[in-house]
Amino acid sequence: SQQGEEDPQALSIQEGENATMNCSYKTSINNLQWYRQNSGRGLVHLILIRSNEREKHSGRLRVTLDTSKKSSSLLITASRAADTASYFCATDDGGGADGLTFGKGTHLIIQP
Amino acid sequence: EADIYQTPRYLVIGTGKKITLECSQTMGHDKMYWYQQDPGMELHLIHYSYGVNSTEKGDLSSESTVSRIRTEHFPLTLESARPSHTSQYLCASGGKDTQYFGPGTRLTVL
C-alpha cells in the first residue's frame, strides 16, 4: 500500500528560485528519506531525517518533519538546471518487509 | 555514483520468454532489494535479501523469482514473460537508512 504521497505532482520554476515539495505518510515511521531520480536512471539518496528530528540541512537542501501531521517537506534553495529530476520521499515504518515505502514523486523542472 | 550495476539497461522480448535481470554490487552490502516502478509512479518492493541464501518476498506480489548465491549478486528471473511484466526494475543495496540504486532495467514484453 502507498505510504508516502508527494505534493505537487509536478513543479516548474525558474533557475535561482527555491523549490518546495511536500510528502505525507500514513503510519508511524522510524525515519523519512528523500531521493532524486534523473530521467531513466536509478535513485540517489539525498537526505535522511529521523522521527525524533524536526529539521535537517545538507548543502542547498532543507528537510522538515512533522510527525504529528505525518508530513515532511523538502526545500531546494537557489535551484539550478541540474536539479531537474523527480524527487521521492521514502519511509521506514519498521515493518516486516525490509525495504522502504516510496511515494509517487514530484517531477521538478528548472527552467534556465 | 554508487557501485551497483544492472544489465541489461533495456530489454524488449516476446511473450513466453524466460529472462534474467542481473544486479551486482561491489560495496559488500548484505541487504539487497528489487523494486518495480511503472512510469511516473512510485517504487514497489518485490523482493529482498538479508544475505547469501536469504530471499524474501516484498510488499507487491510478483511472478518473478530471485536468488542470492553470492553476496555481490542478486539476479531476478521471470520464467515466462508477459506484457503485464512491462515495467522498470530497480535493484538496490544497503539498509533502511540509505539505499544505493542501480540504473534500472526497462523491460518491455510484446
Chai-1 contact restraints between the chains, C-beta under 6 A:
chainA,res_idxA,chainB,res_idxB,connection_type,confidence,min_distance_angstrom,max_distance_angstrom,comment,restraint_id
A,R41,B,P103,contact,1.0,0.0,6.0,A-B,restraint_1
A,G42,B,L90,contact,1.0,0.0,6.0,A-B,restraint_2
A,G42,B,F101,contact,1.0,0.0,6.0,A-B,restraint_3
A,G42,B,G102,contact,1.0,0.0,6.0,A-B,restraint_4
A,G42,B,P103,contact,1.0,0.0,6.0,A-B,restraint_5
A,G42,B,G104,contact,1.0,0.0,6.0,A-B,restraint_6
A,L43,B,F101,contact,1.0,0.0,6.0,A-B,restraint_7
A,H45,B,T98,contact,1.0,0.0,6.0,A-B,restraint_8
A,L48,B,D97,contact,1.0,0.0,6.0,A-B,restraint_9
A,D92,B,K96,contact,1.0,0.0,6.0,A-B,restraint_10
A,A97,B,L45,contact,1.0,0.0,6.0,A-B,restraint_11
A,A97,B,G58,contact,1.0,0.0,6.0,A-B,restraint_12
A,A97,B,D59,contact,1.0,0.0,6.0,A-B,restraint_13
A,D98,B,Y48,contact,1.0,0.0,6.0,A-B,restraint_14
A,G99,B,Y33,contact,1.0,0.0,6.0,A-B,restraint_15
A,G99,B,L45,contact,1.0,0.0,6.0,A-B,restraint_16
A,G99,B,Y48,contact,1.0,0.0,6.0,A-B,restraint_17
A,G99,B,G58,contact,1.0,0.0,6.0,A-B,restraint_18
A,F102,B,E42,contact,1.0,0.0,6.0,A-B,restraint_19
A,F102,B,L43,contact,1.0,0.0,6.0,A-B,restraint_20
A,G103,B,E42,contact,1.0,0.0,6.0,A-B,restraint_21
A,K104,B,M41,contact,1.0,0.0,6.0,A-B,restraint_22
A,K104,B,E42,contact,1.0,0.0,6.0,A-B,restraint_23
